[in-house]
Every structure is written in structure tokens, then in C-alpha cells.
Amino acid sequence: MPGQFEPIPGGGAAVALDEVEVSIIRSLAVQLLELIGPGPGGEVSDDPLAELFAEGPSEPPADPVMRRLLPDAYGGPGAEGAEGGADGAGDAEEARAYSAEFRRFTENDLRAKKRDDALVVIRSLDAMTSAGEGGAVLKLSVEESRHWLGALNDLRLAIGTRLEVADEDDADLLYRLPDSDPRKPMVMAYLWLGGLQETLVGTLLG
């Protein structure tokens, strides 16, 4: 899947995608949307002001992918200072308290942004398909490109978590997996999305 983003006149980016690539990205974006879930209460509130000040959860998500997408703002257990006697334990407890407080007032907004990013990806692909361009050039505005960049990053984090990618050494091992390994399709998607993300960054910075 050699497609890569390129700049277009007037700003924005374009990438050639075939029908299989469109289907893969759309399916992954839908799965990401389902994983993130609906907003507070599951519906649009009748009171926008109440929605603005709605508090989110204070505990990290149970799913490891969501913990990666919505990490603690401060170091918790295992962070520097979390060990080393009473002082270390106190530092860890304080960090957990700060993280819980920060999460209460930021997680809803962060989830909303990630939903918006995934929805832009889905809608732009659907518009491309409905126009009879199942396999053609996808053209994005600057604003759409930013949403795509956020969604691509989230998708790679999600897949990388499932593959247990912690650092570059883990990523290097993925390249050498045999074709018979059941993780191979997920690895290929991870690497391909990385290439798309890298060229989209270059396009926006250029």
C-alpha cells in the first residue's frame, strides 16, 4: 500500500487510495469511534452550559487501548519517585490525585476531539465513495487534514497497543515477522498508517 499524502494548491493534502485501502481505513475509524464511545449521557444535552461543565471520570479506562489514548497527565505507580520509602509513596499518591482531578475536567473534551477526528475520516471517505470514486484521489482541506492526522495517530496508538509495541525495538521486530504469523495483517496496517501519518505531517509542515 504505497499511497502517500502530497500537498495540493491552496493548502490541504491529497492521497490516492484504492477501494481496499478506503475500506480498511473506514473500518478502523468506525472501530475507533465505537471504542471511544458516545459523549456524556450518550446524547446531545438540552443544556449546552451543563454539557460544557460536565465532569468526566476520574479513573483511567480499563481497556489498555483507551488508557493509551487517554493517558494520565501525571506519573502514577512506576513513575520516578514512586518508589523509595515513605516519600516516594507519598509522591505517587499525590500524582494519582492530580491525575484523577485533571482527568475529571479534560477527558470528556479529549474524547470529543477524538470522535470528531474519526468522524471526519469516515465522512470524507463516504463522500469520496458516494461520488463514484471508490478508488481515486482523496482531497482534504487544511482543517480536514488536521482531523485526519489526529485520527491516524489514534489508530496507530490503538493498533500498537494491541501489538504490544512499547519502543522502536518492538517496532523493528514487527518488520521481521513471518507471513504465517496471525499478527501480520495488523502489523501491515500499523506500518502503512505510519507511512500515511508521516507524509501527512510533512505535507502540513511544508
BARO-913624 format. One line per 2 residues: number of its first residue (from 1); their letters; for each residue x negated, y, z negated of C-alpha. Coordinates in pm, whole numbers, plus 50000, padded with zeros to 5 digits. Layout:
<atoms>
NUM = a = X Y Z  ... $
</atoms>
This chain:
<atoms>
1 = mp = 50000 50000 50000  49764 50270 50128 $
3 = gq = 50004 50569 50111  49872 50887 49958 $
5 = fe = 50009 51232 49897  49899 51520 50117 $
7 = pi = 49974 51894 50095  50241 52044 50319 $
9 = pg = 50273 52406 50442  50439 52632 50190 $
11 = gg = 50342 52415 49895  50456 52077 49778 $
13 = aa = 50343 51736 49891  50433 51460 50135 $
15 = va = 50368 51087 50142  50453 50815 50393 $
17 = ld = 50646 50530 50230  50786 50216 50389 $
19 = ev = 51113 50057 50278  50941 49815 50040 $
21 = ev = 50749 50095 49870  51065 50304 49835 $
23 = si = 51244 50006 49680  50961 49938 49433 $
25 = ir = 50928 50297 49312  51304 50339 49281 $
27 = sl = 51343 50014 49088  51064 50108 48849 $
29 = av = 51211 50456 48796  51554 50307 48719 $
31 = ql = 51397 50068 48468  51212 50358 48310 $
33 = le = 51537 50554 48287  51710 50261 48117 $
35 = li = 51419 50224 47875  51423 50592 47778 $
37 = gp = 51798 50575 47722  52065 50846 47712 $
39 = gp = 52042 51170 47521  52161 51223 47163 $
41 = gg = 52507 51076 47124  52486 50926 47472 $
43 = ev = 52693 51209 47623  52666 51579 47705 $
45 = sd = 52764 51774 47396  53055 52023 47399 $
47 = dp = 52841 52245 47179  52513 52340 47357 $
49 = la = 52383 52513 47044  52432 52200 46835 $
51 = el = 52261 51997 47106  51967 52239 47102 $
53 = fa = 51912 52187 46729  51996 51817 46720 $
55 = eg = 51738 51622 46523  51575 51315 46667 $
57 = ps = 51441 51003 46496  51154 51030 46253 $
59 = ep = 51016 50680 46305  50822 50563 46612 $
61 = pa = 51013 50343 46860  50996 49967 46807 $
63 = dp = 50918 49894 47172  50542 49921 47241 $
65 = vm = 50604 50089 47575  50814 50361 47415 $
67 = rr = 50551 50404 47141  50303 50471 47422 $
69 = ll = 50536 50714 47597  50635 50884 47271 $
71 = pd = 50322 50861 47054  50276 51003 46707 $
73 = ay = 50146 51358 46708  49907 51285 46420 $
75 = gg = 49690 50989 46338  49855 50719 46134 $
77 = pg = 49716 50397 45989  49391 50309 46156 $
79 = ae = 49302 50668 46232  48989 50827 46098 $
81 = ga = 49029 50882 45728  49300 50618 45691 $
83 = eg = 49056 50401 45500  48809 50476 45231 $
85 = ga = 48984 50473 44897  49249 50694 44748 $
87 = dg = 49155 50999 44954  49180 50801 45278 $
89 = ag = 49516 50655 45178  49644 51000 45091 $
91 = da = 49528 51137 45427  49705 50855 45609 $
93 = ee = 50027 50913 45416  50011 51285 45488 $
95 = ar = 49952 51216 45859  50256 50986 45869 $
97 = ay = 50469 51255 45705  50354 51519 45954 $
99 = sa = 50415 51280 46245  50766 51199 46123 $
101 = ef = 50854 51566 46086  50710 51656 46426 $
103 = rr = 50893 51365 46594  51229 51470 46445 $
105 = ft = 51217 51801 46630  51038 51705 46953 $
107 = en = 51133 51351 47057  51474 51443 47200 $
109 = dl = 51320 51711 47422  51041 51478 47534 $
111 = ra = 51290 51204 47621  51498 51458 47814 $
113 = kk = 51195 51566 48017  51108 51206 48100 $
115 = rd = 51468 51139 48203  51460 51446 48429 $
117 = da = 51135 51331 48589  51269 50981 48659 $
119 = lv = 51598 51120 48795  51414 51350 49040 $
121 = vi = 51223 51047 49171  51542 50843 49214 $
123 = rs = 51739 51125 49377  51463 51222 49619 $
125 = ld = 51424 50859 49730  51802 50822 49763 $
127 = am = 51820 51139 49974  51544 51006 50194 $
129 = ts = 51726 50674 50241  52070 50827 50299 $
131 = ag = 51920 51040 50575  51826 50722 50758 $
133 = eg = 51462 50746 50655  51425 50421 50464 $
135 = ga = 51064 50408 50570  50935 50754 50658 $
137 = vl = 50767 51061 50513  50892 51183 50176 $
139 = kl = 50855 51559 50141  50861 51719 49796 $
141 = sv = 50874 52079 49681  50624 52202 49425 $
143 = ee = 50881 52158 49148  50975 51807 49266 $
145 = sr = 50606 51720 49287  50560 51810 48920 $
147 = hw = 50850 51585 48825  50704 51304 49033 $
149 = lg = 50367 51349 48865  50528 51313 48522 $
151 = al = 50723 51005 48628  50421 50838 48790 $
153 = nd = 50223 50894 48472  50501 50743 48261 $
155 = lr = 50533 50442 48492  50160 50373 48475 $
157 = la = 50160 50405 48097  50456 50165 48077 $
159 = ig = 50301 49906 48308  49958 49947 48148 $
161 = tr = 50110 49880 47807  50277 49562 47932 $
163 = le = 49940 49457 48080  49766 49550 47752 $
165 = va = 49534 49797 47920  49353 49984 47643 $
167 = de = 49046 50122 47823  48853 50122 48151 $
169 = dd = 48702 49781 48079  49051 49632 48067 $
171 = ad = 49138 49804 48395  48823 49666 48560 $
173 = ll = 48924 49314 48459  49257 49358 48636 $
175 = yr = 49081 49402 48968  48932 49056 48936 $
177 = lp = 49250 48865 48853  49313 48576 49094 $
179 = ds = 49619 48593 49319  49765 48298 49129 $
181 = dp = 49785 48500 48806  50150 48585 48730 $
183 = rk = 50041 48937 48630  49905 49009 48978 $
185 = pm = 50218 49183 49121  50235 49410 48817 $
187 = vm = 49863 49480 48848  49900 49574 49213 $
189 = ay = 50184 49812 49125  49973 49963 48845 $
191 = lw = 49679 50026 49077  49896 50156 49361 $
193 = lg = 50080 50401 49135  49741 50516 49008 $
195 = gl = 49637 50598 49362  49958 50791 49425 $
197 = qe = 49916 50980 49099  49556 51071 49176 $
199 = tl = 49632 51205 49524  49935 51398 49396 $
201 = vg = 49718 51564 49130  49468 51656 49398 $
203 = tl = 49743 51799 49616  49885 52017 49338 $
205 = lg = 49542 52138 49229  49429 52202 49584 $
</atoms>
